[in-house]
Amino acid sequence: MQNISARMAHRLVWLIALLPAGLFLFTVSPGDLNSTGAVLQTAGRLTGVAGLSLLLVAAILSARVPGFDRPFGGLTRLWRTHHRLGACSLILLLLHPLLLAFAAAGDGVSSAAMLLFPPLSDHATWSGWIALILMMVFLAPSFSFFGRPRYERWKRLHRLSGPAVVLALAHNFWLSRAFPPWLDITLWSLLALLAVGAVAWRFAFSRHAGRRAYTVQAVEPVTNNVVELALAPLGRRLEHEAGNFVYLTLYDQTLAIGRGEEHPYTISSAPGEDRMRIAIKALGDASRAVQSLKLGGRATVEGPYGRFFVSPDRVVRPEIWVAGGIGITPFLARMRHLRQTEQGADACLIYCVQDEAREIFAGELRDLAQAIEGFELNLHYFYREGPLSYEYLEQVCPDLAEREIYICGPGPLNRLVRDHANRAGIPESRIHTEEFELL
Ligand SMILES: Cc1cc2nc3c(=O)[nH]c(=O)nc-3n(C[C@H](O)[C@H](O)[C@H](O)COP(=O)(O)OP(=O)(O)OC[C@H]3O[C@@H](n4cnc5c(N)ncnc54)[C@H](O)[C@@H]3O)c2cc1C
């Protein structure tokens, strides 16, 4: 059900984003299509309208309001749609001047050149060009045109989206003749207000008022490249459910890299615990620096975000969980919660690791599995068993097809297990994946 309603929510977003283009098509008259030049002109205007509305809806989705992502199946899914809207918008807005120039070329090359590159005093056209150039600059890294940039760099470039949206709106305000004036003003003002509001929320509210203050009370080594932080609230505690993640910002003065940067991490403690626990694996510069974090530093958390489990408080129907490496954290939170609330669970966890040395929380997982009635834990070692096979899943979970399946691990593992789930005939609505990637 969760997946079906999430799919509907995403379709609704696309519908809203494409609504202005649909309305534009209603205004097209036969005269707008009676020659090649007219068709090109109409197509040019259509791509402008559709590109701008997709850009504005993408901006609206970037708001990061806790809870807003839930109907969409979590923030990672919501941002996939944001990403796709941005990509489609860029393509449409690149086509927009080209189509208009081809239309103008009917009156000669100089008309086309004049339309594309008017005198500098033509603010309307030049604001459109600058918006488009800014879009190319901040979107290029998202599509890895020039390789994968460092995340923080990518994020800094993405801030150019603010001026790009404003300039695109100004261009539209000066030049748009797509709709009757009342519709033009209502439609674009509404979308612009929501988009500017979303960006303002993101950079003003969520960065300050939206963050809760914590202090680092413990840093427990789990393996040689994983630590679990215990954070004590300095004010009101952030409430969460198993499977949620937060943006964590550490301000410890001794932190060599990543001080003041926000990073998404799954909460590994059970809901209701006094301290928030977060397990961090050294996967890059900032997460490596956290491994030697000192006690007593200030931290903030923003969230909670994400919606992994359909019923995070209970296991209502048989489930199978597949975790890979640090992808164990949402399951750990849920097991800790089940243990704390003394609930049984018809659940089977397959924890995939390279070898014994890479097991994370293995001792605690074994204890929890023993304490939770009906729970079954299976450790799958890559060095011994190779990639997780369909036969292995069937062997440990003979009623696989009947179960709800949750998968959290690296992309290739997630895709492999999703294929096995499809092969077993588990419907899409019962397959849930979480990826530790936002791009
Ligand atoms: C929903 C979610 C839950 C996560 N939960 C956990 C967890 O419980 N434990 C854990 O160890 N790791 C978790 N991660 C991964 C963690 O966010 C990255 O490992 C960490 O941000 C890497 O930062 P870095 O500077 O050390 O590495 P870098 O080398 O800078 O980045 C490695 C990769 O991490 C991602 N990344 C880096 N910085 C950010 C950022 N600020 N925001 C988003 N993505 C970023 C990028 O995809 C990047 O390619 C989670 C990620 C997501 C999206």
The ligand as an ORCA input file, in Angstrom:
! r2SCAN-3c Opt
* xyz 0 1
  C      19.398      8.397      3.837
  C      20.849      8.134      4.196
  C      21.163      7.462      5.348
  C      22.498      7.210      5.683
  N      22.791      6.536      6.834
  C      24.067      6.267      7.142
  C      24.409      5.567      8.353
  O      23.541      5.197      9.152
  N      25.725      5.357      8.614
  C      26.717      5.748      7.742
  O      27.885      5.518      8.040
  N      26.425      6.386      6.593
  C      25.137      6.663      6.272
  N      24.844      7.349      5.125
  C      25.957      7.730      4.225
  C      26.597      9.025      4.723
  O      25.734     10.118      4.571
  C      27.848      9.292      3.891
  O      28.716      8.209      4.043
  C      28.569     10.503      4.380
  O      27.790     11.656      4.181
  C      29.885     10.573      3.610
  O      30.493     11.832      3.778
  P      32.068     11.974      3.598
  O      32.381     13.410      3.501
  O      32.768     11.154      4.620
  O      32.340     11.244      2.231
  P      32.514     11.815      0.777
  O      33.663     11.131      0.126
  O      32.458     13.297      0.745
  O      31.178     11.270      0.133
  C      30.934      9.915     -0.141
  C      29.509      9.863     -0.685
  O      28.600     10.138      0.391
  C      27.542     10.981     -0.054
  N      27.566     12.222      0.744
  C      28.630     12.896      1.219
  N      28.281     13.960      1.916
  C      26.928     13.991      1.885
  C      25.959     14.877      2.400
  N      26.281     15.947      3.110
  N      24.663     14.609      2.148
  C      24.315     13.537      1.418
  N      25.174     12.645      0.911
  C      26.464     12.874      1.130
  C      27.776     11.270     -1.506
  O      26.951     10.393     -2.267
  C      29.209     10.945     -1.734
  O      29.428     10.481     -3.017
  C      23.528      7.633      4.799
  C      23.201      8.327      3.637
  C      21.879      8.580      3.330
  C      21.549      9.323      2.078
*
